[in-house]
Amino acid sequence: MRCSKTVERHGVNGLTIVGDSFAKPLIKALDEGKPDGSMYDMSSIKMMNSSGVMWTTEVKQDLIDRIEQVILIDAMGFDRRLNGHPDHGQGNAHRDGQVHEEPTRQGLQ
C-alpha cells in the first residue's frame, strides 16, 4: 500500500484518514508486509486522526495492535477554521493501548 511505503520512506509522524474505509487497507498492508517478506516500519507514526467518520472499535484495536505507540483521535464535527485542533469537536484519544468508548466533548457547542 502506498501509505505504508510513504510513512516508512519519509518518517511520517501523523496521518489524517477517513474512518474504517481507509484504515482497513492500511491494516491489511501491514499484515501482508512488503513484497520481499519484511514488515513496514511504522515506528515514526505518533498520531492518527479519523476525520468525518469514527472508527469502529475493532478497527481501533487493530490499529493499536499494529502501531503500538500511536494515539488515535476520532475527529467529529471539526470546523476547518480550527485546522483540526484536537481540543475542539469530539474525539477519543488512545495512549494506553486500550480502546476507550467514552467520547470527550470540548470547545464548540
C-alpha positions, 0 to 999 in steps of 0.5 A, a space after each residue: 500500500 502506498 501509505 505504508 511505503 510513504 510513512 516508512 520512506 519519509 518518517 511520517 509522524 501523523 496521518 489524517 484518514 477517513 474512518 474504517 474505509 481507509 484504515 482497513 487497507 492500511 491494516 491489511 498492508 501491514 499484515 501482508 508486509 512488503 513484497 520481499 517478506 519484511 514488515 513496514 516500519 511504522 515506528 515514526 507514526 505518533 498520531 492518527 486522526 479519523 476525520 468525518 467518520 469514527 472508527 469502529 472499535 475493532 478497527 481501533 484495536 487493530 490499529 493499536 495492535 499494529 502501531 503500538 505507540 500511536 494515539 488515535 483521535 476520532 475527529 467529529 464535527 471539526 470546523 476547518 477554521 480550527 485546522 483540526 485542533 484536537 481540543 475542539 469537536 469530539 474525539 477519543 484519544 488512545 495512549 494506553 493501548 486500550 480502546 476507550 468508548 467514552 467520547 470527550 466533548 470540548 470547545 464548540 457547542 
